[in-house]
């Protein structure tokens, strides 16, 4: 029999004698991948002892300011088993906000792109499940635009039919405008994209490893085992699982920790809307592996934002068809077509002939060989960090105030506090 208990201190006790599968959880799939794919430019976070870490930490309250982006609901406009995607992209875009020091509009990554395109590369099964590794591998190879490219629709690659062999260009990024009096949509070939310069699984499982990663580098994504009484019965307080539920079926974002009336807890963001739980968040007992949260399936990722930086600096210019260098942007002539035409440019290799595309429209040949319109944004490697470039971006992130602390400058905790200087200082920790 399932029983809920609420103490005077508002601690929710989940006293369970059975652990039925959580219907409202997620179709999370766990896969075995080569170790080299589980880590990309991996670096261990600075290591503090449990005693030297603060008693509470909350990325939703840094000097009274939240460093978290808005919450989502994976279940609208219809049910989709995409917690693996939401829990991971939420962590990444929160870290992106931290990297940028909270400056500028929040970046909301286009979750729908992974649902549309990931399965074609073996990265998840869309609404039928996936895992954190599917999201980070996709972002490493293909990047993700923000939601201005693709709003969430809770559909996946199956909408393209059983015969589809690759993600169509408009499955990645789309724009629509009235052209010559006709409402027209077309694929955006060069959107602003965000990549990863590093990712990995926390090598030190358990409470201390999670706390060090959270404190020094940002939120993490962890798997958990949910139960029906949690799905439908949690409202607020610290959730305790006394049955050691082991059926892992959900991914969530851990954003902090604390203590409530002597009970240690994790502060966690769910992906079931702000009306669920405590404004979309919940607390789970810490230090006892409640719901398998501390069993060793937690991940981090380091986002890069070079495309956005290029636009901010003027190195790239925005157009209806994506971002381009000034020289490229100046050559685009809309002329009412689904794809832009290019100004004819005299010179070697310029024939002035028209090159057909899959949709039957035309572009000027010669000068556009580097941008084949039949390619999807997944085929464009520009901006993708890799190898030495990724390592340099990772190092550069520390210079911008994030990545890892420098113990040589006064110890891991002091370095971490300095790393947050763009936020205007740090609140006093208990």
One Martini backbone bead per residue (centre of mass of N, CA, C, O) as a GRO file, in nm:
protein
  430
    1UNK     BB    1   0.098   0.034   0.021
    2UNK     BB    2   0.047   0.370  -0.028
    3UNK     BB    3   0.213   0.640   0.158
    4UNK     BB    4   0.155   0.964   0.297
    5UNK     BB    5   0.364   1.213   0.466
    6UNK     BB    6   0.325   1.521   0.666
    7UNK     BB    7   0.502   1.727   0.829
    8UNK     BB    8   0.536   2.019   1.004
    9UNK     BB    9   0.795   2.075   0.797
   10UNK     BB   10   0.709   1.984   0.506
   11UNK     BB   11   0.770   1.668   0.483
   12UNK     BB   12   0.782   1.436   0.236
   13UNK     BB   13   0.672   1.102   0.268
   14UNK     BB   14   0.776   0.812   0.090
   15UNK     BB   15   0.592   0.527   0.168
   16UNK     BB   16   0.707   0.219   0.034
   17UNK     BB   17   0.625  -0.126  -0.078
   18UNK     BB   18   0.605  -0.035  -0.373
   19UNK     BB   19   0.727  -0.007  -0.739
   20UNK     BB   20   0.576   0.121  -0.972
   21UNK     BB   21   0.547   0.220  -1.268
   22UNK     BB   22   0.579   0.530  -1.424
   23UNK     BB   23   0.355   0.673  -1.631
   24UNK     BB   24   0.463   0.992  -1.616
   25UNK     BB   25   0.742   0.983  -1.694
   26UNK     BB   26   0.957   0.800  -1.909
   27UNK     BB   27   1.109   0.683  -2.215
   28UNK     BB   28   1.378   0.558  -2.104
   29UNK     BB   29   1.693   0.477  -2.248
   30UNK     BB   30   1.951   0.237  -2.216
   31UNK     BB   31   2.291   0.250  -2.322
   32UNK     BB   32   2.570   0.115  -2.487
   33UNK     BB   33   2.880   0.287  -2.493
   34UNK     BB   34   3.161   0.394  -2.569
   35UNK     BB   35   3.383   0.556  -2.377
   36UNK     BB   36   3.468   0.773  -2.594
   37UNK     BB   37   3.154   0.876  -2.605
   38UNK     BB   38   3.121   0.960  -2.289
   39UNK     BB   39   3.378   1.143  -2.360
   40UNK     BB   40   3.457   1.506  -2.401
   41UNK     BB   41   3.699   1.677  -2.292
   42UNK     BB   42   3.755   1.571  -2.012
   43UNK     BB   43   3.707   1.721  -1.679
   44UNK     BB   44   3.763   1.750  -1.361
   45UNK     BB   45   3.642   1.875  -1.102
   46UNK     BB   46   3.687   2.034  -0.843
   47UNK     BB   47   3.795   1.921  -0.511
   48UNK     BB   48   3.595   1.891  -0.234
   49UNK     BB   49   3.496   1.868   0.065
   50UNK     BB   50   3.213   1.836   0.240
   51UNK     BB   51   3.296   2.051   0.462
   52UNK     BB   52   3.376   2.290   0.241
   53UNK     BB   53   3.097   2.297   0.161
   54UNK     BB   54   2.810   2.423   0.144
   55UNK     BB   55   2.491   2.372   0.281
   56UNK     BB   56   2.408   2.564   0.037
   57UNK     BB   57   2.277   2.548  -0.310
   58UNK     BB   58   2.148   2.785  -0.576
   59UNK     BB   59   2.089   2.867  -0.911
   60UNK     BB   60   1.809   3.027  -0.832
   61UNK     BB   61   2.011   3.187  -0.601
   62UNK     BB   62   2.212   3.460  -0.691
   63UNK     BB   63   2.181   3.722  -0.522
   64UNK     BB   64   1.865   3.701  -0.607
   65UNK     BB   65   1.947   3.544  -0.879
   66UNK     BB   66   1.870   3.377  -1.161
   67UNK     BB   67   2.047   3.102  -1.358
   68UNK     BB   68   1.774   3.019  -1.488
   69UNK     BB   69   1.569   2.897  -1.703
   70UNK     BB   70   1.289   2.815  -1.812
   71UNK     BB   71   1.030   2.605  -1.796
   72UNK     BB   72   0.885   2.290  -1.889
   73UNK     BB   73   0.661   2.074  -2.102
   74UNK     BB   74   0.661   1.753  -2.239
   75UNK     BB   75   0.318   1.706  -2.250
   76UNK     BB   76   0.306   1.936  -2.476
   77UNK     BB   77   0.025   1.887  -2.667
   78UNK     BB   78   0.144   1.597  -2.590
   79UNK     BB   79   0.256   1.306  -2.528
   80UNK     BB   80   0.618   1.274  -2.441
   81UNK     BB   81   0.913   1.070  -2.402
   82UNK     BB   82   1.140   1.350  -2.320
   83UNK     BB   83   1.318   1.377  -2.058
   84UNK     BB   84   1.607   1.335  -2.172
   85UNK     BB   85   1.592   1.609  -2.326
   86UNK     BB   86   1.503   1.814  -2.109
   87UNK     BB   87   1.715   1.759  -1.886
   88UNK     BB   88   1.956   1.836  -2.076
   89UNK     BB   89   1.886   2.115  -2.205
   90UNK     BB   90   1.844   2.259  -1.940
   91UNK     BB   91   2.135   2.233  -1.841
   92UNK     BB   92   2.275   2.372  -2.085
   93UNK     BB   93   2.123   2.651  -2.081
   94UNK     BB   94   2.212   2.720  -1.795
   95UNK     BB   95   2.517   2.717  -1.855
   96UNK     BB   96   2.500   2.936  -2.065
   97UNK     BB   97   2.409   3.157  -1.873
   98UNK     BB   98   2.660   3.141  -1.695
   99UNK     BB   99   2.875   3.200  -1.909
  100UNK     BB  100   2.719   3.490  -1.972
  101UNK     BB  101   2.631   3.616  -1.689
  102UNK     BB  102   2.315   3.674  -1.765
  103UNK     BB  103   2.340   3.794  -2.044
  104UNK     BB  104   2.076   3.840  -2.200
  105UNK     BB  105   1.883   3.643  -2.345
  106UNK     BB  106   1.748   3.356  -2.320
  107UNK     BB  107   1.833   3.025  -2.411
  108UNK     BB  108   1.617   2.815  -2.606
  109UNK     BB  109   1.634   2.515  -2.696
  110UNK     BB  110   1.566   2.296  -2.970
  111UNK     BB  111   1.412   2.010  -2.902
  112UNK     BB  112   1.273   1.928  -3.172
  113UNK     BB  113   1.527   1.858  -3.335
  114UNK     BB  114   1.592   1.591  -3.193
  115UNK     BB  115   1.322   1.457  -3.263
  116UNK     BB  116   1.352   1.487  -3.574
  117UNK     BB  117   1.686   1.392  -3.608
  118UNK     BB  118   1.830   1.188  -3.412
  119UNK     BB  119   1.736   0.900  -3.519
  120UNK     BB  120   1.905   0.912  -3.792
  121UNK     BB  121   2.179   0.873  -3.586
  122UNK     BB  122   2.101   0.710  -3.311
  123UNK     BB  123   1.961   0.953  -3.123
  124UNK     BB  124   1.724   0.808  -3.029
  125UNK     BB  125   1.334   0.772  -3.023
  126UNK     BB  126   1.209   1.012  -2.933
  127UNK     BB  127   0.904   0.957  -2.776
  128UNK     BB  128   1.038   0.652  -2.710
  129UNK     BB  129   1.323   0.754  -2.627
  130UNK     BB  130   1.629   0.804  -2.422
  131UNK     BB  131   1.943   0.983  -2.363
  132UNK     BB  132   2.185   1.191  -2.277
  133UNK     BB  133   2.394   1.094  -2.492
  134UNK     BB  134   2.220   1.176  -2.737
  135UNK     BB  135   2.230   1.484  -2.699
  136UNK     BB  136   2.540   1.538  -2.680
  137UNK     BB  137   2.614   1.410  -2.951
  138UNK     BB  138   2.445   1.587  -3.129
  139UNK     BB  139   2.569   1.861  -3.041
  140UNK     BB  140   2.857   1.799  -3.119
  141UNK     BB  141   2.793   1.748  -3.436
  142UNK     BB  142   2.522   1.970  -3.495
  143UNK     BB  143   2.385   2.118  -3.303
  144UNK     BB  144   2.173   2.393  -3.170
  145UNK     BB  145   1.914   2.573  -3.184
  146UNK     BB  146   1.665   2.767  -3.121
  147UNK     BB  147   1.314   2.813  -3.085
  148UNK     BB  148   1.294   3.002  -3.343
  149UNK     BB  149   1.312   2.743  -3.532
  150UNK     BB  150   1.166   2.522  -3.317
  151UNK     BB  151   0.892   2.436  -3.189
  152UNK     BB  152   0.726   2.259  -2.967
  153UNK     BB  153   0.523   1.938  -3.052
  154UNK     BB  154   0.553   1.632  -2.961
  155UNK     BB  155   0.719   1.515  -3.194
  156UNK     BB  156   0.874   1.319  -3.461
  157UNK     BB  157   1.029   1.136  -3.712
  158UNK     BB  158   0.756   0.983  -3.795
  159UNK     BB  159   0.630   1.218  -3.976
  160UNK     BB  160   0.821   1.128  -4.238
  161UNK     BB  161   0.819   0.833  -4.243
  162UNK     BB  162   0.950   0.517  -4.308
  163UNK     BB  163   1.134   0.616  -4.568
  164UNK     BB  164   1.308   0.790  -4.412
  165UNK     BB  165   1.676   0.882  -4.402
  166UNK     BB  166   1.646   1.193  -4.331
  167UNK     BB  167   1.662   1.507  -4.226
  168UNK     BB  168   1.505   1.769  -4.300
  169UNK     BB  169   1.571   2.097  -4.318
  170UNK     BB  170   1.289   2.184  -4.174
  171UNK     BB  171   1.366   2.013  -3.905
  172UNK     BB  172   1.570   2.241  -3.796
  173UNK     BB  173   1.492   2.512  -3.976
  174UNK     BB  174   1.237   2.779  -3.992
  175UNK     BB  175   1.069   3.001  -4.226
  176UNK     BB  176   0.808   3.264  -4.255
  177UNK     BB  177   0.666   3.441  -4.544
  178UNK     BB  178   0.545   3.683  -4.747
  179UNK     BB  179   0.581   3.609  -5.099
  180UNK     BB  180   0.429   3.755  -5.339
  181UNK     BB  181   0.152   3.701  -5.162
  182UNK     BB  182   0.280   3.432  -5.034
  183UNK     BB  183   0.277   3.200  -4.803
  184UNK     BB  184   0.610   3.113  -4.693
  185UNK     BB  185   0.835   2.834  -4.657
  186UNK     BB  186   1.174   2.776  -4.520
  187UNK     BB  187   1.488   2.685  -4.487
  188UNK     BB  188   1.734   2.740  -4.253
  189UNK     BB  189   2.083   2.713  -4.320
  190UNK     BB  190   2.212   2.945  -4.092
  191UNK     BB  191   2.192   2.924  -3.787
  192UNK     BB  192   2.206   2.961  -3.466
  193UNK     BB  193   2.451   2.774  -3.281
  194UNK     BB  194   2.499   2.510  -3.033
  195UNK     BB  195   2.765   2.367  -2.865
  196UNK     BB  196   3.016   2.130  -2.755
  197UNK     BB  197   3.336   2.110  -2.573
  198UNK     BB  198   3.201   1.922  -2.343
  199UNK     BB  199   3.160   1.592  -2.185
  200UNK     BB  200   3.010   1.386  -1.910
  201UNK     BB  201   3.051   1.158  -1.664
  202UNK     BB  202   3.045   1.118  -1.344
  203UNK     BB  203   3.312   0.962  -1.176
  204UNK     BB  204   3.188   1.055  -0.897
  205UNK     BB  205   2.976   0.911  -0.721
  206UNK     BB  206   2.748   1.082  -0.552
  207UNK     BB  207   2.730   1.344  -0.345
  208UNK     BB  208   3.013   1.480  -0.382
  209UNK     BB  209   3.034   1.481  -0.693
  210UNK     BB  210   2.778   1.650  -0.738
  211UNK     BB  211   2.855   1.900  -0.569
  212UNK     BB  212   3.112   1.982  -0.721
  213UNK     BB  213   2.984   2.025  -0.998
  214UNK     BB  214   2.770   2.229  -0.915
  215UNK     BB  215   2.952   2.447  -0.780
  216UNK     BB  216   3.177   2.485  -1.018
  217UNK     BB  217   2.977   2.443  -1.310
  218UNK     BB  218   2.679   2.332  -1.256
  219UNK     BB  219   2.433   2.178  -1.362
  220UNK     BB  220   2.272   1.854  -1.369
  221UNK     BB  221   2.208   1.525  -1.506
  222UNK     BB  222   1.970   1.283  -1.380
  223UNK     BB  223   1.871   0.982  -1.288
  224UNK     BB  224   1.549   0.815  -1.205
  225UNK     BB  225   1.311   0.666  -0.980
  226UNK     BB  226   0.981   0.644  -1.023
  227UNK     BB  227   0.656   0.693  -0.873
  228UNK     BB  228   0.324   0.736  -0.855
  229UNK     BB  229   0.319   0.905  -0.588
  230UNK     BB  230   0.506   1.117  -0.706
  231UNK     BB  231   0.366   1.211  -0.962
  232UNK     BB  232   0.067   1.265  -0.800
  233UNK     BB  233   0.167   1.349  -0.477
  234UNK     BB  234   0.348   1.582  -0.521
  235UNK     BB  235   0.409   1.926  -0.380
  236UNK     BB  236   0.614   1.937  -0.124
  237UNK     BB  237   0.914   1.904  -0.004
  238UNK     BB  238   1.074   1.611   0.110
  239UNK     BB  239   1.154   1.336  -0.065
  240UNK     BB  240   1.103   0.995   0.039
  241UNK     BB  241   1.267   0.670  -0.013
  242UNK     BB  242   1.208   0.344   0.144
  243UNK     BB  243   1.247   0.120  -0.119
  244UNK     BB  244   1.460   0.145  -0.338
  245UNK     BB  245   1.410   0.224  -0.617
  246UNK     BB  246   1.522   0.082  -0.956
  247UNK     BB  247   1.338   0.200  -1.190
  248UNK     BB  248   1.473   0.366  -1.436
  249UNK     BB  249   1.267   0.655  -1.603
  250UNK     BB  250   1.428   0.936  -1.547
  251UNK     BB  251   1.506   1.285  -1.620
  252UNK     BB  252   1.695   1.540  -1.442
  253UNK     BB  253   1.759   1.861  -1.285
  254UNK     BB  254   2.027   1.958  -1.090
  255UNK     BB  255   2.057   2.284  -0.891
  256UNK     BB  256   2.090   2.178  -0.582
  257UNK     BB  257   2.114   2.237  -0.217
  258UNK     BB  258   2.012   2.131   0.128
  259UNK     BB  259   1.823   2.215   0.431
  260UNK     BB  260   1.537   2.068   0.624
  261UNK     BB  261   1.506   2.014   0.934
  262UNK     BB  262   1.784   1.828   0.902
  263UNK     BB  263   1.723   1.762   0.596
  264UNK     BB  264   1.867   1.650   0.324
  265UNK     BB  265   1.882   1.799  -0.016
  266UNK     BB  266   1.764   1.814  -0.341
  267UNK     BB  267   1.743   2.036  -0.615
  268UNK     BB  268   1.478   1.992  -0.864
  269UNK     BB  269   1.404   1.974  -1.207
  270UNK     BB  270   1.136   1.939  -1.396
  271UNK     BB  271   0.911   1.847  -1.705
  272UNK     BB  272   0.579   1.922  -1.596
  273UNK     BB  273   0.560   2.201  -1.516
  274UNK     BB  274   0.475   2.462  -1.289
  275UNK     BB  275   0.217   2.309  -1.155
  276UNK     BB  276   0.416   2.114  -1.060
  277UNK     BB  277   0.470   2.106  -0.754
  278UNK     BB  278   0.729   2.356  -0.703
  279UNK     BB  279   0.733   2.517  -0.975
  280UNK     BB  280   0.864   2.233  -1.105
  281UNK     BB  281   0.987   2.145  -0.837
  282UNK     BB  282   1.206   1.941  -0.618
  283UNK     BB  283   1.269   1.739  -0.328
  284UNK     BB  284   1.543   1.522  -0.235
  285UNK     BB  285   1.697   1.313  -0.064
  286UNK     BB  286   2.024   1.329   0.076
  287UNK     BB  287   2.272   1.059   0.099
  288UNK     BB  288   2.066   0.781   0.010
  289UNK     BB  289   1.975   0.724  -0.286
  290UNK     BB  290   1.724   0.848  -0.379
  291UNK     BB  291   1.590   0.728  -0.667
  292UNK     BB  292   1.894   0.687  -0.782
  293UNK     BB  293   2.052   0.969  -0.795
  294UNK     BB  294   2.346   0.837  -0.667
  295UNK     BB  295   2.430   0.587  -0.884
  296UNK     BB  296   2.599   0.731  -1.151
  297UNK     BB  297   2.378   0.903  -1.357
  298UNK     BB  298   2.561   1.174  -1.427
  299UNK     BB  299   2.576   1.495  -1.607
  300UNK     BB  300   2.775   1.700  -1.826
  301UNK     BB  301   2.814   2.030  -1.995
  302UNK     BB  302   2.980   2.242  -2.253
  303UNK     BB  303   2.896   2.532  -2.387
  304UNK     BB  304   2.873   2.708  -2.696
  305UNK     BB  305   2.865   3.068  -2.864
  306UNK     BB  306   2.986   3.169  -3.141
  307UNK     BB  307   2.755   3.265  -3.319
  308UNK     BB  308   2.654   3.480  -3.121
  309UNK     BB  309   2.921   3.635  -3.105
  310UNK     BB  310   2.931   3.709  -3.408
  311UNK     BB  311   2.675   3.882  -3.403
  312UNK     BB  312   2.753   4.079  -3.175
  313UNK     BB  313   3.028   4.175  -3.336
  314UNK     BB  314   2.962   4.156  -3.671
  315UNK     BB  315   3.075   3.899  -3.824
  316UNK     BB  316   2.766   3.847  -3.835
  317UNK     BB  317   2.460   3.841  -4.025
  318UNK     BB  318   2.126   3.883  -4.034
  319UNK     BB  319   1.868   3.682  -4.190
  320UNK     BB  320   1.610   3.499  -4.336
  321UNK     BB  321   1.857   3.253  -4.381
  322UNK     BB  322   2.054   3.364  -4.168
  323UNK     BB  323   2.398   3.360  -4.104
  324UNK     BB  324   2.650   3.599  -4.225
  325UNK     BB  325   2.862   3.741  -4.386
  326UNK     BB  326   2.875   4.037  -4.535
  327UNK     BB  327   2.937   3.929  -4.816
  328UNK     BB  328   2.705   3.727  -4.825
  329UNK     BB  329   2.465   3.913  -4.747
  330UNK     BB  330   2.501   4.116  -4.994
  331UNK     BB  331   2.418   3.876  -5.214
  332UNK     BB  332   2.131   3.873  -5.123
  333UNK     BB  333   1.824   3.800  -5.313
  334UNK     BB  334   1.510   3.728  -5.275
  335UNK     BB  335   1.272   3.742  -5.508
  336UNK     BB  336   1.040   3.543  -5.393
  337UNK     BB  337   1.193   3.295  -5.272
  338UNK     BB  338   1.267   3.025  -5.084
  339UNK     BB  339   1.542   3.098  -5.193
  340UNK     BB  340   1.813   3.266  -5.227
  341UNK     BB  341   1.970   3.479  -5.418
  342UNK     BB  342   2.253   3.570  -5.612
  343UNK     BB  343   2.478   3.769  -5.706
  344UNK     BB  344   2.645   3.826  -5.976
  345UNK     BB  345   2.990   3.718  -6.009
  346UNK     BB  346   3.272   3.804  -6.131
  347UNK     BB  347   3.484   3.531  -6.224
  348UNK     BB  348   3.619   3.264  -6.130
  349UNK     BB  349   3.366   3.017  -6.167
  350UNK     BB  350   3.160   3.209  -6.310
  351UNK     BB  351   2.853   3.145  -6.498
  352UNK     BB  352   2.537   3.222  -6.424
  353UNK     BB  353   2.409   2.974  -6.364
  354UNK     BB  354   2.160   2.755  -6.276
  355UNK     BB  355   2.081   2.584  -5.972
  356UNK     BB  356   1.920   2.325  -5.874
  357UNK     BB  357   1.671   2.207  -5.653
  358UNK     BB  358   1.461   2.005  -5.486
  359UNK     BB  359   1.228   2.243  -5.506
  360UNK     BB  360   1.293   2.408  -5.795
  361UNK     BB  361   1.475   2.619  -5.735
  362UNK     BB  362   1.716   2.895  -5.762
  363UNK     BB  363   2.072   2.952  -5.804
  364UNK     BB  364   2.366   3.093  -5.823
  365UNK     BB  365   2.645   3.004  -5.951
  366UNK     BB  366   2.985   2.953  -5.820
  367UNK     BB  367   2.960   3.131  -5.535
  368UNK     BB  368   2.782   2.867  -5.392
  369UNK     BB  369   2.943   2.599  -5.337
  370UNK     BB  370   2.959   2.620  -5.011
  371UNK     BB  371   2.626   2.640  -5.054
  372UNK     BB  372   2.420   2.379  -5.040
  373UNK     BB  373   2.078   2.362  -5.048
  374UNK     BB  374   2.046   2.046  -5.000
  375UNK     BB  375   2.158   2.092  -4.748
  376UNK     BB  376   2.179   2.069  -4.418
  377UNK     BB  377   2.272   2.195  -4.119
  378UNK     BB  378   2.420   1.925  -4.050
  379UNK     BB  379   2.639   1.967  -4.294
  380UNK     BB  380   2.739   2.217  -4.140
  381UNK     BB  381   3.057   2.274  -3.977
  382UNK     BB  382   3.034   2.548  -3.894
  383UNK     BB  383   3.124   2.594  -3.545
  384UNK     BB  384   3.247   2.326  -3.480
  385UNK     BB  385   3.384   2.178  -3.223
  386UNK     BB  386   3.729   2.040  -3.230
  387UNK     BB  387   3.970   1.941  -3.060
  388UNK     BB  388   4.161   2.208  -3.019
  389UNK     BB  389   3.926   2.405  -3.035
  390UNK     BB  390   3.773   2.291  -2.793
  391UNK     BB  391   3.997   2.331  -2.585
  392UNK     BB  392   4.010   2.639  -2.619
  393UNK     BB  393   3.715   2.697  -2.541
  394UNK     BB  394   3.734   2.575  -2.263
  395UNK     BB  395   3.954   2.766  -2.161
  396UNK     BB  396   3.802   3.031  -2.231
  397UNK     BB  397   3.568   2.996  -2.029
  398UNK     BB  398   3.737   3.064  -1.782
  399UNK     BB  399   3.800   3.360  -1.870
  400UNK     BB  400   3.474   3.426  -1.857
  401UNK     BB  401   3.390   3.273  -1.562
  402UNK     BB  402   3.410   2.953  -1.562
  403UNK     BB  403   3.448   2.641  -1.556
  404UNK     BB  404   3.743   2.614  -1.387
  405UNK     BB  405   3.924   2.625  -1.125
  406UNK     BB  406   4.218   2.776  -0.958
  407UNK     BB  407   4.418   2.660  -0.716
  408UNK     BB  408   4.659   2.873  -0.743
  409UNK     BB  409   4.431   3.111  -0.645
  410UNK     BB  410   4.322   2.983  -0.346
  411UNK     BB  411   4.143   2.759  -0.426
  412UNK     BB  412   3.857   2.614  -0.527
  413UNK     BB  413   3.643   2.794  -0.393
  414UNK     BB  414   3.765   3.071  -0.455
  415UNK     BB  415   3.769   3.029  -0.761
  416UNK     BB  416   3.465   2.994  -0.789
  417UNK     BB  417   3.384   3.271  -0.684
  418UNK     BB  418   3.542   3.428  -0.901
  419UNK     BB  419   3.392   3.298  -1.146
  420UNK     BB  420   3.121   3.485  -1.050
  421UNK     BB  421   3.168   3.797  -1.083
  422UNK     BB  422   2.957   3.884  -1.309
  423UNK     BB  423   2.717   3.868  -1.079
  424UNK     BB  424   2.809   4.053  -0.824
  425UNK     BB  425   2.864   3.830  -0.645
  426UNK     BB  426   2.806   3.663  -0.325
  427UNK     BB  427   2.637   3.501  -0.118
  428UNK     BB  428   2.608   3.397   0.185
  429UNK     BB  429   2.710   3.110   0.341
  430UNK     BB  430   2.629   2.864   0.582
   0.00000   0.00000   0.00000
